């Protein structure tokens, strides 16, 4: 590593509609998995990673190390899901 630029983060929140759609489409579950739900989780994860990468670029970094991904339920009665990512922005 040539230099460290600090911790960077990214977040995305899935609203209540994804859960409503998920339970309405429960018939789509094959082998205990829902393709529609997984697609939305991937989309939220991608948004969080893009936000984190943009912050790292703004700091002059060209890489991120030590990435952590967390999933949390938030909102009234856990009606939303938050995907958060964090890592250390570095220049290599």
VOGU-3710 file (C-alpha; in Angstrom, 3 decimals, decimal comma):
1> xxxxxxxxxx> 0,000/0,000/0,000  1,289/3,427/-0,906  -1,173/5,311/1,305  -4,287/4,956/3,420  -7,214/7,362/2,951  -9,513/6,253/5,766  -12,735/4,329/6,204  -15,380/4,602/3,482  -18,993/3,428/3,613  -22,045/2,935/1,453
11> xxxxxxxxxx> -25,659/2,218/2,343  -28,891/1,288/0,613  -32,334/0,659/2,083  -35,036/-1,578/0,630  -38,489/-0,210/1,404  -41,588/-2,034/2,586  -42,778/-2,708/-0,976  -40,072/-5,287/-1,591  -41,314/-7,281/1,399  -44,941/-6,988/0,261
21> xxxxxxxxxx> -43,922/-8,120/-3,228  -41,828/-10,904/-1,730  -44,676/-12,364/0,304  -47,148/-11,901/-2,547  -44,765/-13,776/-4,838  -43,959/-16,563/-2,401  -44,939/-19,010/-5,142  -41,716/-18,057/-6,931  -39,650/-19,728/-4,230  -37,780/-22,728/-5,570
31> xxxxxxxxxx> -35,656/-24,788/-3,228  -36,213/-22,283/-0,410  -34,978/-19,292/-2,442  -36,777/-16,381/-4,078  -35,177/-15,099/-7,268  -37,084/-11,793/-7,064  -36,011/-11,144/-3,466  -32,390/-12,073/-4,204  -32,417/-9,728/-7,207  -33,518/-6,805/-4,997
41> xxxxxxxxxx> -30,902/-7,647/-2,360  -28,226/-7,696/-5,071  -29,453/-4,337/-6,374  -29,242/-2,816/-2,881  -25,783/-4,320/-2,349  -24,613/-2,938/-5,723  -25,879/0,548/-4,808  -24,060/0,410/-1,466  -20,810/-0,709/-3,150  -21,089/2,011/-5,812
51> xxxxxxxxxx> -21,567/4,659/-3,119  -18,554/3,369/-1,185  -16,388/3,247/-4,336  -17,360/6,813/-5,292  -16,345/8,056/-1,841  -13,011/6,237/-2,126  -12,357/7,787/-5,554  -13,179/11,246/-4,155  -10,476/10,660/-1,530  -7,934/9,779/-4,240
61> xxxxxxxxxx> -7,930/6,045/-3,521  -7,753/3,371/-6,207  -8,693/0,363/-4,051  -10,674/-0,632/-0,974  -9,482/-3,303/1,466  -11,032/-5,043/4,463  -14,598/-4,794/3,177  -17,439/-5,663/5,562  -21,063/-6,188/4,456  -23,945/-5,932/6,946
71> xxxxxxxxxx> -27,681/-6,471/6,606  -30,001/-4,893/9,203  -33,753/-4,552/9,532  -34,837/-0,985/10,270  -38,061/0,986/10,500  -41,329/0,235/12,205  -41,564/-3,505/12,879  -38,488/-4,141/10,726  -40,310/-3,047/7,585  -37,114/-2,097/5,743
81> xxxxxxxxxx> -33,795/-3,773/5,114  -30,557/-1,787/5,123  -27,449/-3,032/3,361  -24,290/-1,296/4,533  -20,719/-1,808/3,386  -17,494/-0,403/4,758  -13,809/-0,719/4,087  -10,523/1,155/4,065  -9,742/3,302/1,028  -6,124/2,902/-0,114
91> xx> -3,777/3,702/-2,969  -1,729/0,802/-4,273
//
